[in-house]
Amino acid sequence: MTSHIAHRNLVDADINALTDRAAMGLPEGYVEPRAERLEFTGLLGGPDTGKLAAAAEDPSLALEDRLAAATVLALAGDPRIRWDDPAMVDVPAGRALIGTPDDEVDELHRDAEQFGVQRSWVQKECPRHPVDVAAFRLAVYPVTNAEYAVFLKDTGHHELPSGWSYGRFAPSAANHPVHTVTADSADAYAAWLSRRTGRRFRLPTEQEWEYAAGGPEGPRYPWGGDWNAEAANTLESGLLMTSPVGVFPRGRAWCGALDLAGNVEEYTSSTYRPYPGGALVEDDLYLRMGAYRIARGGAFNRFRDLARCQRRHGPYPRSLYAMGFRLAEDVPPHGEG
């Protein structure tokens, strides 16, 4: 197998005045590198990918065992990851209790101030209010590196994930969620997949996201009211990196989705504004970004406070903000599809 990368002629170029990619003779857009996909791992014994996929999400196994199974899957070809037919769950219509009661703000702030959380950040979640949510579908997993690479190769989309070293991901991270992407790129991915499949993909609204994570009663975490460090990839897990999707099965939400807490933050389609009856919070995120896209769920490099179902967050221009996304899908009208 030979590389098909076409390098730019750099004769007379001032290397130090170029971007890293330009200095490598590469275009700014995505170029598929050699061995991005390792289909030939079958020569090493042909692992049973179905068995490994089950092990990756088996709560009876230790986290280290689930990680091992999922890492082998990344190299062998993870059957759970299908870019053209992502695994989806049906989220039924219902009335959701969105946000946090005002009388819980002080308690939540006391718990989270050790992580540098300011009281106003919790106040963004107030007041708790009912919202009627129509039926929709939600992806079981956030979009992965492997799926995002198909999008880049197919479209020539100009924004590469800033976390991909030299514009590529490690093959062993193929089934990890893509992150360090912009909200516009997440929207572009959903629009592209809709065109390719004829389906109605998009990003979830923040109300849909919170309803999918917590259900009608809206507990603090997808699994219930109490924190469980074994249920989410946050700083408390000690991994200090993204994890293959689905390897924290104790965090499965009532609707069946995984990784709604931890791993990477997930963009929604909603722009920050106060909830009905709430006040505009002009925190550092708002002052720096203005009208910013709401993100939910927390990440591998943040503490548990961001993993709460009600926590409202957003992007900020630094690497500590691990921004990814997952897809929602409109339910076809009765009689269609």
Secondary structure, 3 states (H helix, E strand, C coil): CCCCCCCCCCCCCCHHHCCHHHHCCCCCCCCCCCCCCCHHHHHHCCCCHHHHHHHHCCCCCCHHHHHHHHHHHHHHCCCCCCCCCCCEEEECCEEEEECCCHHHHHHHHHHHHHHCCCHHHHHCCCCCEEEEECCEEEECCCCEHHHHHHHHHHHCCCCCCCCCHHHCCCHHHCCCECCCCCHHHHHHHHHHHHHHHCCCEECCCHHHHHHHHHCCCCCCECCECCCCCCCCECHHHCCCCCCCCCCCHHHCCCCCCCCCCECCEEEEEEECCCCCCCCCCCCHHHHHHCCCEEEECCCCCCCHHHHCCCCCECCCCCCCCCEECCCEEECCCCCCC
